[in-house]
Amino acid sequence: MRVGLDLRGADDKQQLINYINSNDESITFVVYGLQEDLDLLTKNNVEKILCTEEVLIEDDSARVHRRKKDSTMIKMLQDQKDGVIDVSISAGSTGAFMASSLFILGRIEGVAKPALATMLPTVTDHKFLLTDLGANVEAKSNDLLNYAKLGNLYIKYMYNKENPSVALLNIGEEPTKGNKLYKETHILLKENVSNFKGNIEARNILDHKYDVIIADGFAGNVILKTIEGVAISFSGLLKGIFLKNIKTKISALLVKSGLKSFRKKFDYSEYGGAVLLGLQKPAIKIHGSADEKAVHFAVQQAKKMHKTKLYSKMTEIIKGE
């Protein structure tokens, strides 16, 4: 297996370089960077691809694939299209990565607009898939139906779960709740998704009632960032409480293992990257602040996607409907 890694775009590229130099993965890393980046790589199972440009956050996402063909991100995606690598991983601009992946890798026939998806924690030991996270903020009901089908396949093959449960994020559980988009989507999901469980309110999504939760890109992105923000704020609040005085510090020692478990559960780096569903080939977007652990889990995610032939199965099943 050959995994492409874009070294540019990360807040701290040294984290990616450290991971590559210390890994013992039985795969080949094809690393795209500027000369100064590639000079820092020492591992033998690494192929270095010299680039002369990088995609910047201010670049036009819709045109960067034409204007910066020798950038790390675009060169990596082009190599994936040409079969040089199997999976692309980037910490660069989300907008540029989504748009360029769509233009270069192509979408599955029948999918108008791909979705961004990620696994999220719950209060139990289980996780759920939330999609879309912002790739399509002006979704139509048929888009959300496709996201449900693609999310269903993701859970089925990545987590070996037959007939995953699917729910639609909404402002109420009743079928008549929501705007026109969500009412239409509810009808489509009920008619076309065998294990559709109905609507779910945002306050219940961390209870692990369902395996896949569908939303338009705007709502999904708000939910994702709210969960991230609350987790960070709550962790800081707990830290302040337990460091207040000597008594609270002693109390902290008594619940240290529980606090550690909480921090681990809501650590985004434990869940791999966000994947673009609806493309013909797998592309994984990792957080700009990704550390070595986050890259490791994204690579494990890429390995499983490749092993299960997930995207080939998605293409075959969606096109066949």
C-alpha positions in Angstrom: 0.0 0.0 0.0 1.2 3.5 -0.8 0.0 6.5 1.3 0.4 10.0 0.1 1.2 12.7 2.7 1.1 16.4 2.1 3.6 18.1 4.4 2.4 21.6 3.8 -0.6 23.2 5.5 -0.1 21.7 9.0 0.4 24.2 11.8 3.5 22.2 12.9 4.9 20.2 10.0 7.5 18.8 12.3 4.8 16.6 13.9 4.2 14.9 10.5 7.9 14.6 9.9 8.5 13.1 13.3 5.8 10.5 12.7 7.2 9.5 9.3 10.7 9.2 10.6 9.7 7.1 13.6 7.0 4.8 12.1 7.3 1.1 11.6 4.4 0.8 9.2 4.5 -1.9 6.6 3.5 0.5 3.9 5.3 3.0 1.6 4.9 6.7 2.4 5.0 9.0 -0.6 5.7 12.4 0.9 5.1 15.7 -0.9 7.0 18.7 0.3 9.4 21.5 -0.5 13.1 20.8 -0.5 13.5 22.1 3.1 10.9 19.6 4.2 12.2 16.6 2.4 15.7 17.1 3.7 14.3 16.3 7.2 13.1 12.8 6.2 15.4 10.0 7.2 13.2 6.8 6.9 14.0 4.2 4.2 10.4 3.4 3.3 9.7 6.9 2.1 9.5 8.2 -1.4 10.2 12.0 -1.6 8.3 14.1 -4.1 9.8 17.5 -4.6 7.3 20.3 -5.1 7.9 24.0 -5.7 4.6 25.4 -4.4 2.2 25.1 -1.5 -1.5 25.8 -1.2 -2.2 28.7 1.1 -5.3 29.4 3.1 -6.0 32.6 1.1 -5.8 30.7 -2.3 -9.0 30.4 -4.3 -10.2 26.9 -3.4 -12.1 26.4 -6.7 -9.1 27.3 -8.9 -6.1 26.2 -7.0 -6.0 22.9 -8.8 -5.3 24.7 -12.0 -3.2 27.6 -10.7 -0.8 25.6 -8.4 -0.2 22.3 -10.2 3.2 21.9 -8.6 2.0 22.4 -5.1 2.2 19.6 -2.5 -1.6 19.1 -2.3 -2.4 19.2 -6.0 0.6 17.0 -7.1 -0.4 14.4 -4.5 -4.0 14.3 -5.7 -2.9 14.1 -9.3 -0.6 11.1 -8.4 -3.5 9.4 -6.7 -5.7 9.9 -9.9 -2.8 8.4 -11.9 -2.5 5.4 -9.6 0.8 6.3 -8.0 -0.7 6.3 -4.5 -3.7 4.7 -3.0 -4.8 7.3 -0.4 -4.2 11.0 0.1 -3.8 12.6 3.5 -3.5 16.4 4.0 -3.6 18.9 6.8 -3.9 21.8 4.4 -6.8 24.1 3.6 -10.1 22.2 3.9 -11.8 24.1 1.2 -9.0 23.6 -1.3 -8.6 20.0 -0.4 -12.3 19.3 -0.9 -12.6 21.2 -4.1 -9.4 19.8 -5.6 -10.2 16.3 -4.6 -13.6 16.6 -6.4 -12.1 18.1 -9.5 -9.1 15.7 -9.7 -10.3 12.4 -8.3 -13.9 12.7 -9.5 -17.2 11.9 -7.9 -19.2 8.7 -7.9 -21.8 8.7 -10.6 -25.1 9.6 -9.0 -23.5 11.7 -6.2 -23.9 15.4 -7.1 -21.8 16.8 -4.2 -19.5 14.8 -1.9 -19.8 15.1 1.9 -17.2 15.4 4.6 -17.6 12.8 7.4 -15.9 11.9 10.7 -16.4 9.5 13.6 -17.3 11.2 16.9 -17.4 9.9 20.6 -20.5 9.2 22.7 -21.1 8.7 26.4 -20.7 4.9 25.8 -17.8 3.1 24.3 -19.3 3.4 20.8 -18.7 6.0 18.2 -21.0 7.4 15.4 -20.4 8.9 12.0 -21.6 12.5 11.4 -21.9 13.7 7.9 -21.9 16.3 6.3 -19.4 18.5 8.1 -19.4 21.5 5.7 -18.6 20.3 2.2 -22.2 21.1 1.1 -23.9 23.9 2.9 -26.7 24.2 0.3 -27.6 20.5 0.2 -30.7 19.1 -1.5 -32.8 16.3 -0.1 -31.3 13.8 -2.6 -27.8 14.8 -1.4 -28.7 13.9 2.2 -30.1 10.6 1.0 -26.8 9.9 -0.7 -24.9 10.8 2.4 -27.0 8.3 4.4 -26.2 5.6 1.9 -22.5 6.4 1.9 -22.4 6.7 5.6 -24.1 3.4 6.0 -21.5 1.7 3.8 -18.7 3.4 5.7 -19.8 1.9 9.0 -20.7 -1.4 7.5 -17.2 -2.0 6.0 -15.0 0.0 8.3 -16.6 -1.3 11.5 -18.0 -4.6 10.3 -21.6 -3.8 11.2 -24.4 -5.0 9.1 -27.3 -2.6 8.5 -26.2 0.4 10.6 -28.9 2.6 12.1 -29.3 6.0 10.5 -30.9 9.2 11.9 -31.5 12.7 10.6 -30.4 15.7 12.7 -33.4 17.9 13.2 -35.0 20.4 15.6 -37.5 17.8 16.8 -38.1 14.1 16.6 -41.5 14.3 14.8 -41.5 13.7 11.0 -43.1 17.1 10.4 -40.4 19.0 12.1 -37.8 21.2 10.3 -37.8 23.2 7.1 -38.7 22.0 3.6 -35.3 20.4 3.1 -35.6 18.3 6.2 -39.2 17.3 5.7 -38.4 16.1 2.2 -35.3 14.3 3.3 -37.2 12.5 6.1 -39.6 11.1 3.5 -36.7 10.0 1.2 -34.8 8.3 4.0 -37.9 6.5 5.2 -38.5 5.2 1.7 -34.9 4.3 0.7 -32.9 3.5 3.9 -33.8 0.2 5.5 -32.7 1.1 9.0 -33.7 4.7 9.1 -34.8 5.5 12.7 -36.2 9.0 12.2 -35.1 12.4 13.5 -32.7 13.1 16.3 -32.2 16.3 18.2 -28.7 17.7 18.8 -28.9 17.2 22.5 -29.2 13.4 22.0 -26.5 12.7 19.5 -23.8 11.8 22.1 -26.1 9.1 23.6 -25.2 6.6 20.9 -28.7 5.9 19.8 -27.6 5.5 16.2 -24.6 4.7 14.0 -24.9 7.4 11.3 -26.3 10.9 11.7 -27.1 13.0 8.7 -27.1 16.7 8.4 -26.6 19.4 5.8 -23.1 20.9 5.8 -24.0 24.0 7.7 -25.7 22.2 10.6 -23.1 19.5 10.7 -20.2 21.9 10.9 -21.9 23.8 13.7 -22.5 20.6 15.6 -18.9 19.4 15.1 -17.3 22.6 16.3 -19.8 22.9 19.2 -18.7 19.4 20.4 -15.0 20.3 20.0 -15.5 23.6 21.8 -17.5 22.2 24.7 -15.0 19.4 25.2 -12.1 21.8 25.4 -14.0 24.3 27.7 -15.2 21.5 30.0 -11.7 20.1 30.3 -10.4 23.5 31.2 -13.2 24.0 33.7 -12.4 20.7 35.4 -8.8 21.5 35.5 -9.5 24.8 37.2 -11.8 23.1 39.8 -9.3 20.4 40.7 -6.3 22.8 41.0 -8.2 25.3 43.2 -6.7 24.2 46.5 -5.0 21.3 48.3 -8.2 19.5 49.0 -9.3 19.6 45.3 -5.8 18.5 44.2 -6.1 15.4 46.5 -9.5 14.8 45.0 -8.0 15.0 41.5 -5.6 12.2 42.4 -8.6 10.0 43.4 -10.3 10.4 40.0 -7.2 10.7 37.9 -8.0 7.6 35.8 -11.5 8.8 35.1 -10.3 12.2 34.0 -7.7 10.5 31.8 -10.5 8.4 30.2 -12.6 11.5 29.6 -9.7 13.4 27.9 -9.0 10.4 25.7 -12.6 10.0 24.7 -12.9 13.6 23.4 -9.4 13.8 21.9 -10.0 14.4 18.2 -6.7 12.8 17.3 -8.0 9.4 18.4 -10.6 9.3 15.6 -8.5 9.6 12.4 -9.3 12.2 9.9 -12.4 13.4 8.1 -13.1 11.5 4.9 -14.7 12.8 1.7 -17.6 10.5 0.9 -18.8 10.4 -2.7 -15.4 10.5 -4.4 -14.0 7.7 -6.5 -10.9 7.4 -4.4 -10.2 8.0 -0.7 -9.0 11.4 0.6 -8.5 12.1 4.3 -8.4 15.6 5.8 -6.6 15.8 9.1 -6.7 18.8 11.4 -4.3 21.7 10.8 -3.0 21.2 14.4 -2.6 17.5 13.9 0.2 15.9 16.0 2.0 12.6 15.6 -0.8 10.6 17.2 -3.4 12.2 14.9 -1.3 11.3 11.8 -1.0 7.7 13.1 -4.7 7.2 13.5 -5.3 8.7 10.0 -2.9 6.3 8.5 -4.6 3.4 10.3 -7.9 4.7 8.9 -6.3 4.8 5.4 -5.0 1.2 5.8 -8.4 -0.1 6.7 -10.1 1.8 3.8 -7.6 0.2 1.4 -7.9 -3.3 2.9 -11.7 -3.3 2.8 -11.7 -1.8 -0.8 -14.3 0.7 0.7 -14.3 3.2 -2.1 -14.5 0.5 -4.9 -17.5 -1.0 -3.1 -19.1 2.4 -2.6 -18.7 3.2 -6.3 -20.1 -0.2 -7.4 -23.1 -0.1 -5.0 -24.1 3.6 -5.6 -23.7 3.4 -9.3 -25.7 0.1 -9.4 -28.8 1.7 -7.7 
